[in-house]
Every structure is written in structure tokens, then in C-alpha cells.
Amino acid sequence: MKRNQLLALAGTALLFLLPALLKAQITDQKSIVAKGAKVEKLGDGYAFTEGPAVDRDGNVYFTDQPNNKIFKWTASTGTISLFSEQAGRSNGLYFDGKGNLIAAADMDNQLWSFDKVGQPTVLVKEYQGKLLNGPNDLWIAPSGAIYLTDPLYKRDYWTRNPERQQAGEFLYYLSPDRSQFYPVDKDLVKPNGIVGTPDGKKLYVADIDANKTYEYTIQKNGALSGRKLFANMGSDGMTIDRQGNVYLTGKGVTVFDKAGQQIAHIPIPENWTANVVFGGKDRSTLFITAMGAVYGVKMNVKGF
């Protein structure tokens, strides 16, 4: 083949590859990603990763939901080890103030608490005498109150009636003393990702089927008020950094500033990004769960 023909073929191939190459680039208007940083694979070989939560030392715990396991990524070594192989098919995770790992345990539609050696205790198993639909994600306020999303995703491992158990797919509140559990927003299609500000004043909840994320004001008694649209995008999981930027997931990670303006997008080489959290000793590694793998990228901003 002549040189000109080879160049023509190469040019044609580049035209086809260019959109994919451009799509794979990080876009970052506010320099929140560390200069020169790339998305790195931290581990793979899982069925579907979810629910990353960071402990006091910056280690990240995440679930392999279909395989009913919770794993621990150790920040100091980058190694991944098994934490629990009877995880209640948990999705979302979050550490409470005592170091217990609170889990949205989807297998029996419950909210669990794991102690430091992985022994679970059931915190919530029903509402008004009926099972929950399928606890998905949670956030714990500084007061110790828990906000829990309860969408319905039918599971082939359920032995119960797979139809919706509650009157709707609600956002729930569990009081700090664990004595009260009730819906705080019934007007959502399918609540999923959730995160709050560390001062306990704002709560963000993604309505994934409505393709919207809402912002609420948290009252002193735990009630929510002033719901308003934050972004025209839903999310599977969410986190927040110290500048108040909110990170939504789905197709990669999309970042919005506190005013709801998109400022960055981090593509991930998987079809779906499930959840995200800041890990590492200084909380500057964005830890991402995506399908059968987990990823990390160094950031200029830090999480909590």
C-alpha cells in the first residue's frame, strides 16, 4: 500500500477515534482535579461495586453487592481485603460517629450496623408493619440522625413478594436515639443517591427516575424544608467536597458547584458509575465504584 493511502486510512481512523478520545478526557473548569492526574484502576474482578464509605483513617469500604460482600481498601498500602462475606447484599454504606459501618442491607430490606469486626445488628426492619422496598443509600448527620433512600429495584434473590411493599418510594429519617423512623419526603419517584453537608444544614437527594437532584434545608428537629431543584440530573451515589461541590454519578462522575452549575466531568472506562467518596489519609483521593471495578483519581480538593 502506498504512503498516501496509508496516511488516508490513518486519517479516517482518527476521525472515528477522535470522538471517543475527546469523550474520555477529564473536563475541569475549576482545577479541582490534581494537575496531570489520571483515573487509575484500584481493583477489579467484582460483580457490581457500590456504596463506598470512608473511615477515620481514610480507608474506604465498598460492597460487591451481587456477591454479598464488603471489601476494605487500605489507604496506606492500596491493598484490598475482605471485611464481610455476609453483608446482607448491602448497597450504600456510611460510618457513624462511633466507628460502626451502617449499611443499606437490601437482601431483607433492612438497615444494618456492622461493628469493627464485621458483626451486624439490625437497626430497622420495617415501617408500619411492612417491609421497606429496598434500602439503597444513606447519609448520617452530625446529630447521628440517618437519612435513608428506599427505592424499589426488584431482585431475583428475594423470597418475598417482589412488588412494592410501601405506599411509595420514600426518603426516610431515623432519629439519633433510633426510636423514631418515618418518611420525610413522600413526593419522589425513585430516590437513590444522597449526601449532606458536614455542618448538618443541607441535604442533597437524587431522584434518579425523574433525572433530578434536590436540595433541602435540615431543621434542628431533623425535618426537611425548602426543597428546591439543585441539578437536572439524577444520580446513583453522591459525595461532597470541602468547597461544597457535589459529585453525581451515572455516566462517569459529574461535579456541580454549590450553586448547581456543572464545573467538571470525570469519565470512567465502565458503562456505569455507581458511587463515589473521598478517601486516603488526607481525603484527596476520589474513590469511585463502577461496575466490576473500583477507581481512584487524585484531586486538588478534599472531602470529609
FENFENPE-V563612 format. One record per helix or strand of 2 or more residues. SS is the DSSP state (~ for helix, > for strand). FROM is the first residue (numbers start at 0). LEN is the number of residues. If there is no record, write none. Layout:
BEGIN
ss=SS from=FROM len=LEN
ss=SS from=FROM len=LEN
END
This chain:
BEGIN
ss=~ from=2 len=21
ss=> from=26 len=2
ss=> from=39 len=5
ss=> from=48 len=6
ss=> from=59 len=5
ss=~ from=64 len=3
ss=> from=68 len=5
ss=> from=79 len=5
ss=> from=89 len=6
ss=> from=100 len=5
ss=> from=109 len=5
ss=> from=119 len=5
ss=> from=136 len=4
ss=> from=145 len=4
ss=> from=170 len=4
ss=> from=180 len=5
ss=> from=190 len=6
ss=> from=201 len=6
ss=> from=211 len=7
ss=> from=223 len=8
ss=> from=237 len=3
ss=> from=245 len=4
ss=> from=252 len=4
ss=> from=261 len=5
ss=> from=274 len=5
ss=> from=284 len=6
ss=> from=292 len=7
END
